[in-house]
Amino acid sequence: MLSVGDKFPQFKVQATVSNDLKNAFVEIDNNTYKGKWLVVFFYPKDFTFVCPTEIVGFANHNQAFVDRDAQLLTGSTDSEFVHHAWRTHHKDLNSLPFPMLADVKRELTSALGILDKEAGVAQRATFIVDPDGIIRFVYVTDLSVGRSPEEVLRVLDALQTDELCPCNWHQGEDTLKVA
């Protein structure tokens, strides 16, 4: 699995961005959000139980990520058409404010090293990528355990200070100073 300090891999995938079939799909690659922080979080499958709770959790914090010049991207190995059907028919996902990446060829999940060996789907993995394309944070949980968008936001805040941040540090608190 790629880790902190590694370059986020080159990718080009279809993404679902709307419920309106006329403009539901776009191609997203490394240059789409050039110069921004990326928070890319993968989940195992559409039409499941834990996954929508996480996606909604991140959606509820979307503005906080935007305020930090960070773009949220979510994705799985499902197709853009499956993403579209799920968005359209799941009331909590109906108006997602960020793209759903379709890694149907499993190229991005494989390059990241997060393709689950047993299930053959994306692991529940989150990457914070800085504007230079360097992975600065990796967070992976078991397929059955949801993650905390608040923790990802807290870490993004800490990374953006470019200072030493103690345990449980939150935005606005003092950072550590080396004496």
C-alpha positions in Angstrom: 0.0 0.0 0.0 1.2 3.5 -0.8 1.9 5.5 2.3 2.8 9.0 3.6 5.5 10.6 1.4 4.6 8.6 -1.7 3.3 10.3 -4.8 -0.4 9.8 -5.4 -0.6 7.6 -8.6 -1.6 8.9 -12.0 -5.2 8.1 -12.7 -8.1 8.8 -15.1 -11.5 7.6 -14.3 -15.2 8.2 -15.0 -17.0 9.9 -12.1 -20.6 10.5 -11.3 -21.4 14.1 -10.4 -25.1 14.5 -10.9 -28.4 12.6 -11.0 -29.3 14.3 -14.3 -28.2 11.8 -17.0 -27.4 14.7 -19.4 -24.5 15.7 -17.3 -24.1 12.9 -14.8 -20.7 11.7 -15.8 -17.3 13.4 -16.2 -13.7 12.2 -16.5 -11.5 13.1 -13.6 -7.7 12.8 -13.5 -4.7 14.1 -11.5 -5.0 17.5 -13.2 -8.7 18.1 -12.5 -8.1 19.7 -9.1 -4.5 20.7 -9.6 -3.1 22.9 -6.8 -5.8 21.8 -4.3 -5.6 19.5 -1.3 -7.4 16.2 -2.1 -9.2 14.0 0.4 -9.9 10.8 -1.5 -11.9 8.1 0.3 -12.7 4.7 -1.0 -15.4 2.3 0.1 -16.2 -1.3 -0.7 -19.5 -1.3 -2.6 -22.5 0.7 -3.6 -25.9 -0.4 -2.2 -24.5 -1.6 1.1 -25.0 -0.5 4.7 -21.8 1.1 6.3 -20.7 2.9 3.1 -23.6 5.4 2.8 -23.2 6.4 6.5 -19.6 7.4 5.7 -20.4 9.2 2.4 -23.2 11.1 4.1 -20.8 11.9 7.0 -18.3 13.4 4.6 -21.0 15.2 2.7 -22.2 16.8 5.9 -18.7 18.3 6.3 -18.1 19.2 2.6 -18.2 22.9 3.2 -15.5 22.6 5.9 -13.3 20.8 3.4 -14.0 23.4 0.7 -13.2 26.2 3.2 -9.7 24.6 3.5 -9.2 24.5 -0.2 -9.7 20.7 -0.2 -11.7 18.7 -2.7 -13.4 15.5 -1.5 -13.5 12.6 -3.9 -15.1 9.2 -3.1 -14.9 6.0 -5.0 -15.3 2.3 -5.3 -14.8 -0.4 -7.9 -18.4 0.0 -9.0 -19.2 1.6 -12.4 -20.4 5.2 -12.9 -23.8 3.8 -13.8 -24.1 1.9 -10.5 -23.0 5.1 -8.7 -25.7 7.0 -10.6 -28.4 4.4 -9.7 -27.4 4.5 -6.0 -27.3 8.3 -5.9 -30.6 8.5 -7.6 -32.4 6.0 -5.4 -30.8 6.5 -2.0 -32.4 9.6 -0.4 -29.3 10.4 1.6 -27.0 10.3 -1.4 -29.3 12.1 -3.8 -27.5 15.5 -3.8 -23.9 14.6 -3.0 -21.6 17.6 -3.4 -18.6 15.7 -4.6 -17.7 13.2 -7.3 -18.0 9.4 -7.0 -15.0 7.8 -8.8 -15.6 4.6 -10.8 -12.5 2.5 -10.7 -14.0 -0.4 -12.6 -10.7 -1.5 -14.0 -9.3 -1.5 -10.5 -6.2 0.4 -11.7 -6.3 3.2 -9.1 -7.1 0.9 -6.2 -4.4 -1.5 -7.3 -1.8 1.3 -7.7 -2.7 2.5 -4.2 -2.5 -1.0 -2.8 -6.0 -1.0 -1.4 -7.7 -3.7 -3.4 -8.9 -6.1 -0.7 -7.3 -9.5 -1.3 -10.3 -11.5 -0.2 -13.3 -9.4 -1.4 -11.7 -8.0 -4.5 -13.1 -4.5 -3.8 -11.7 -1.3 -2.5 -10.7 -1.3 1.1 -12.2 1.4 3.4 -9.2 3.8 2.8 -8.7 7.5 3.0 -5.8 9.6 1.6 -5.1 13.2 2.2 -3.0 14.4 -0.7 -1.2 17.8 -0.7 -1.3 20.3 -3.6 2.0 18.8 -4.9 0.4 15.3 -5.2 2.2 13.8 -2.1 0.2 11.6 0.2 0.3 13.1 3.7 -2.1 10.9 5.5 -3.5 7.4 5.1 -6.4 5.9 7.1 -7.7 2.4 6.5 -10.2 0.5 8.5 -11.7 -3.0 8.3 -14.4 -3.4 5.7 -17.0 -3.6 8.5 -15.9 -0.4 10.3 -16.8 3.1 9.3 -14.4 6.0 9.7 -14.6 9.5 11.1 -14.8 12.5 8.8 -14.2 14.7 11.8 -10.8 13.0 12.3 -9.9 13.4 8.7 -10.8 17.1 8.9 -8.7 17.5 12.1 -5.7 15.9 10.4 -6.1 18.1 7.3 -6.1 21.2 9.6 -3.0 20.0 11.3 -1.2 19.3 8.0 -2.1 22.7 6.7 -0.4 24.4 9.7 2.9 22.9 8.6 3.8 22.9 12.3 4.1 20.4 15.1 0.7 19.5 16.4 0.2 17.5 19.6 -2.2 14.6 20.2 -5.9 15.6 19.7 -4.9 19.1 18.5 -7.7 21.1 16.9 -7.7 24.1 14.6 -7.1 27.3 16.7 -5.2 25.6 19.4 -1.5 26.2 20.1 1.0 24.2 18.1 4.2 22.9 19.7 7.3 25.1 19.6 10.7 23.5 19.9 12.6 25.2 22.7 
